[in-house]
Amino acid sequence: MKPHDTLPYTQLPDYSDAERIARSRAFYEAIRTRRTCRYFSDEAVPRAVIENAILAAGTAPNGANHQPWHFAVIETAEKKKALRIAAEEEERAFYASKGSDEWLEALAPLGTDADKPFLEIAPYLIVIFGQRKGGMNPGESKQNYYVNESVGIATGTLITALHDAGLATLTHTPNPMKFLNQLCDRPSHEKPMMVLVVGKPAPDATIPVHATIKKPLDQIASWL
């Protein structure tokens, strides 16, 4: 490799094979309880939980370590209402005419429609942006690399961190999403990727049976 500044690799625990298997299984058993939630409580959640989860997301691998993401956290009732109004306008158009028959058929077992009350009820909405330009330092406008991949990995880490803290999440992707730039005061070169709804589930929250069906290992992996 070309010369560059280095530090020793992070010291990892020296688990036995049995311990590694047990820990990997325990993590699977924990994360398999994660469910997308569409029925939220308005109960407050400490801001520190959200901050720590975003810090965890910021450790995700990414192109050239430019960390091409921004997490705009919406917590005010005014902003949440404005987002819901704009998102539902796009959703009504989707369900009325923009969505293909095949797409609508795929969504039917989930029971979704254009009504999105969770956008006002949940205590936090995290709008996730990908930065086409940026760099390591404030004010830079360098080309960023593998933006979609990097933001996707960071978002997965964010969702996992929030689940580990006992919070429910929902990924919401109104289409188009350009209105989110203005709503969140973000520059035009940033691409809104999704809205992550965060909070505690409502006491009477339910999930679609369809959402519990996961493909087995032999359908999602192969050994070569």
TAPE-V893490 format. One record per backbone hydrogen bond with DSSP energy under -0.5 kcal/mol. NH is the residue of the N-H (numbers start at 1). CO is the residue of the C=O. Records with the same first field share a line. If there is no record, write none. Layout:
BEGIN
NH->CO, CO
END
This chain:
BEGIN
12->10
15->13
20->16
21->17
22->18
23->19
24->20
25->21
26->22
27->23
28->24
29->25
30->26
31->27
32->28
33->30
34->31
37->169
41->200
49->46
50->46
51->47
52->48
53->49
54->50
55->51
56->52
57->53
58->54
59->56
60->57
63->145
65->62
66->63
69->67
70->129
72->70, 127
73->71
74->72, 125
75->73
80->76
81->77
82->78
83->79
84->80
85->81
86->82
87->83
88->84
89->85
90->86
91->87
92->88
93->89
94->90
95->91
96->92
97->93
98->93
99->94
104->100
105->101
106->102
107->103
108->104
109->105
110->107
111->107, 108
112->107
116->114
119->116
120->117
121->117
122->118
124->198
125->74
126->196
127->72, 125
128->126, 194
129->70, 127
130->191
131->68
132->130, 189
134->142
140->137
142->134
144->132
150->146
151->147
152->148
153->149
154->150
155->151
156->152
157->153
158->154
159->155
160->156
161->157
162->158
163->159
164->160
165->161
166->163
167->162
168->199
169->35
170->197
172->170, 195
180->177
181->178
182->178
183->179
184->180
185->182
186->181
190->187
191->130
192->190
193->128
194->128
195->172
196->126
197->170, 195
198->124
199->168
202->39
205->202
211->208
212->209
213->210
214->212
219->216
220->216, 217
221->217
END
